[in-house]
Amino acid sequence: MKCILKGVRLSFPNLFQASSVNGSEPRFAANFLMEPNSENAKAVNTAVAQAAKDKWGAKAELELKKLSASDRTCLHDGNLKDYDGYEGNLYLSASNSVKPLVLDKDAKTHLDSSDGRPYAGCYVNAIVDIWVQDNNFGKRINASLRGVQFVKDGDAFSGGGAATEDEFADLAVPDSDADEDFSDLI
């Protein structure tokens, strides 16, 4: 079930190159932060409920309660994570083995990693498909990442920055001191 998110905050974007987690199939992925009572959260909850109803019919409500209680849906409580921007919010986790469409504000210009956006902390629109997994690997409600559109800048989430030259000691030593012990630098 297609779900469109508008003006959500982007976190952990892996939009331009698929990566593997613990030896899994490489995937493109991102998290999208939203306020619990927002139109975005309502849209996701509606899509999740409809996908469950389509799959399980009369058992949908019971199945959703079980999945929610064990955090096996694509919509999660941000208060359970200790990351910038998550507190007080919900987040939708989406991934796909297929590279998502990534567009600029004009919805025509394709972006790539060299453009510097979208980035963690900016605001985006996103298109995801909500679907039910019910197989040998278990039951879940998942979100497939289809596309992201950069909307506006936001405060970038911390993720560490590059070191500066001032943070390193000068290790240039004459050859006669080559056997010097540098253990105090570790």
C-alpha positions as CSV (number, residue, x, y, z in Angstrom):
1,M,0.0,0.0,0.0
2,K,1.6,3.3,-1.2
3,C,2.1,5.9,1.5
4,I,3.4,9.5,0.9
5,L,5.2,11.3,3.7
6,K,5.4,15.1,3.6
7,G,8.1,17.2,5.2
8,V,9.5,14.5,7.4
9,R,13.0,14.6,8.9
10,L,15.5,12.3,7.3
11,S,17.8,10.1,9.4
12,F,20.4,7.5,8.6
13,P,20.0,8.0,4.9
14,N,21.6,5.3,2.8
15,L,20.1,6.4,-0.5
16,F,23.0,6.3,-3.0
17,Q,24.8,3.1,-2.4
18,A,23.3,-0.1,-0.9
19,S,25.0,-1.5,2.2
20,S,24.9,-4.8,4.0
21,V,24.2,-5.2,7.8
22,N,25.7,-8.2,9.4
23,G,26.1,-10.0,6.1
24,S,22.6,-9.4,4.9
25,E,21.6,-8.6,1.3
26,P,22.8,-5.0,0.5
27,R,19.9,-2.5,0.7
28,F,19.2,1.2,0.4
29,A,17.5,2.5,3.5
30,A,16.4,5.5,5.5
31,N,14.5,6.5,8.6
32,F,11.8,9.2,8.5
33,L,11.0,11.1,11.7
34,M,7.5,12.4,12.4
35,E,5.4,13.8,15.3
36,P,3.1,11.2,16.8
37,N,-0.1,13.1,16.1
38,S,0.9,14.4,12.6
39,E,-0.8,13.7,9.3
40,N,2.2,11.6,8.4
41,A,1.8,9.3,11.4
42,K,-1.9,9.0,10.7
43,A,-1.2,8.1,7.0
44,V,1.3,5.5,8.1
45,N,-1.0,4.0,10.7
46,T,-3.9,3.9,8.1
47,A,-1.6,2.2,5.6
48,V,-0.4,-0.3,8.2
49,A,-4.0,-1.1,9.3
50,Q,-5.1,-1.5,5.7
51,A,-2.2,-3.8,4.7
52,A,-3.0,-6.0,7.8
53,K,-6.7,-6.1,6.9
54,D,-5.9,-7.0,3.3
55,K,-3.6,-9.9,4.5
56,W,-5.4,-11.2,7.6
57,G,-9.0,-10.0,7.3
58,A,-10.9,-10.4,10.6
59,K,-7.7,-11.3,12.4
60,A,-5.9,-8.1,11.4
61,E,-6.5,-6.2,14.7
62,L,-5.2,-9.0,16.8
63,E,-2.2,-9.6,14.6
64,L,-1.3,-5.8,14.6
65,K,-1.5,-5.8,18.4
66,K,1.0,-8.7,18.6
67,L,3.3,-7.1,16.1
68,S,3.2,-3.7,17.7
69,A,3.9,-5.1,21.2
70,S,7.0,-6.8,19.8
71,D,8.1,-3.8,17.7
72,R,7.7,-5.7,14.4
73,T,6.2,-3.0,12.4
74,C,7.9,-0.3,10.3
75,L,6.7,2.5,12.6
76,H,8.7,2.8,15.8
77,D,8.7,4.8,19.0
78,G,11.7,7.2,18.8
79,N,11.9,7.5,22.6
80,L,13.4,4.0,22.5
81,K,16.5,5.3,20.6
82,D,19.2,7.5,21.9
83,Y,19.7,9.5,18.6
84,D,19.5,13.2,17.8
85,G,15.9,14.1,16.8
86,Y,14.2,10.9,17.9
87,E,13.0,11.8,21.3
88,G,9.3,12.6,21.3
89,N,8.9,11.4,17.7
90,L,7.9,8.3,15.8
91,Y,10.1,7.0,13.0
92,L,9.4,4.9,9.9
93,S,12.1,2.6,8.9
94,A,12.2,1.8,5.1
95,S,14.5,-0.1,2.9
96,N,14.7,-1.6,-0.6
97,S,17.2,-3.7,-2.7
98,V,16.3,-1.4,-5.6
99,K,17.9,2.1,-5.6
100,P,15.2,4.7,-4.7
101,L,14.5,7.8,-6.9
102,V,16.1,10.8,-5.2
103,L,14.9,14.2,-6.4
104,D,15.5,17.9,-5.7
105,K,12.7,20.4,-4.8
106,D,11.7,20.8,-8.4
107,A,10.8,17.1,-8.6
108,K,12.8,16.9,-11.9
109,T,16.4,17.2,-10.9
110,H,17.9,13.8,-9.9
111,L,20.3,14.1,-7.0
112,D,23.4,12.0,-6.3
113,S,25.9,11.7,-3.4
114,S,28.0,14.6,-4.8
115,D,25.1,17.1,-4.4
116,G,25.4,16.9,-0.6
117,R,21.7,16.5,-0.2
118,P,19.5,15.0,1.1
119,Y,21.4,14.5,4.3
120,A,20.7,13.4,7.9
121,G,18.6,16.1,9.5
122,C,17.1,17.7,6.4
123,Y,13.4,17.6,5.5
124,V,12.1,15.4,2.7
125,N,9.0,14.0,1.1
126,A,9.1,10.2,0.8
127,I,7.2,7.5,-1.0
128,V,7.1,4.1,0.6
129,D,5.1,0.9,0.1
130,I,3.7,-0.7,3.3
131,W,3.5,-4.4,3.1
132,V,2.9,-7.5,5.2
133,Q,5.5,-10.2,5.6
134,D,4.0,-13.5,6.7
135,N,6.4,-16.4,5.8
136,N,9.1,-18.7,7.2
137,F,11.1,-15.6,8.4
138,G,8.2,-14.4,10.6
139,K,5.4,-11.9,10.6
140,R,6.1,-8.2,10.2
141,I,4.7,-5.0,8.7
142,N,7.5,-3.5,6.5
143,A,8.1,-0.4,4.4
144,S,9.8,-0.5,1.0
145,L,11.6,2.7,0.2
146,R,10.6,4.0,-3.3
147,G,11.7,7.6,-3.5
148,V,12.8,10.7,-1.6
149,Q,12.5,14.4,-2.5
150,F,14.6,17.0,-0.8
151,V,12.3,19.7,0.7
152,K,14.4,22.0,2.8
153,D,17.5,22.2,5.0
154,G,17.5,21.3,8.6
155,D,20.1,21.1,11.4
156,A,22.3,18.2,10.4
157,F,22.4,15.3,12.9
158,S,25.7,14.7,14.6
159,G,27.7,11.9,13.2
160,G,31.1,13.1,14.0
161,G,33.1,15.3,11.7
162,A,36.5,15.1,10.2
163,A,39.6,15.5,12.4
164,T,41.7,18.5,12.2
165,E,45.5,18.7,11.9
166,D,45.7,20.2,15.4
167,E,44.4,17.0,16.9
168,F,47.4,15.0,15.7
169,A,50.9,15.0,17.2
170,D,53.8,15.7,14.9
171,L,55.5,12.3,14.4
172,A,58.1,13.5,12.0
173,V,61.3,12.4,13.8
174,P,64.9,12.0,12.7
175,D,66.0,8.5,11.6
176,S,68.2,8.2,14.7
177,D,65.0,8.3,16.8
178,A,63.2,5.7,14.8
179,D,63.1,3.3,17.7
180,E,61.3,5.8,20.0
181,D,58.3,4.4,21.9
182,F,55.1,6.2,20.8
183,S,52.8,4.3,23.2
184,D,52.0,7.6,25.0
185,L,50.1,8.6,21.8
186,I,47.7,5.7,21.9
